[in-house]
Amino acid sequence: MASTALSTLPTGTITFYFSDIEGSTRMLEALGDRYPDVLDRHRAIVRRAFAAHGAVEVSTQGDSFFAVFPRAAQAVAATVAIQRGLAAEPW
C-alpha cells in the first residue's frame, strides 16, 4: 500500500480520485493464479495516467486507488486516459 506524506499533497481546491475494480472477487476466482498479473497491468495503466496528469497517489489497497489532483481538469484527463488504456489492453 502506498502512503503519501501530507506535505506532498496539493493544496487549495483539489480533486479526489477513487477507483475500485467492479467484480474483482469474481475475477479473482475466474482467473486464479493469473489474477496478480492482470492486477499488476491494471496498476501500471492507472499509475501511468496519474504520472502524466499530475496526480499524487495517496494510497492503494487491493485493486483500489485513492489519488489527489491539483485541478479537476487533470483528474478528468487522467480518468479518460485510464479508461482508454484499460479498453486498449489485450487482456
Secondary structure, DSSP 8 states (H G I E B T S, - for coil): -----GGGS--SS-EEEEE--TTHHHHHHHHGGGHHHHHHHHHHHHHHHHHHTT-EEEEEETTEEEEEESSHHHHHHHHHHHHHHHHHS--
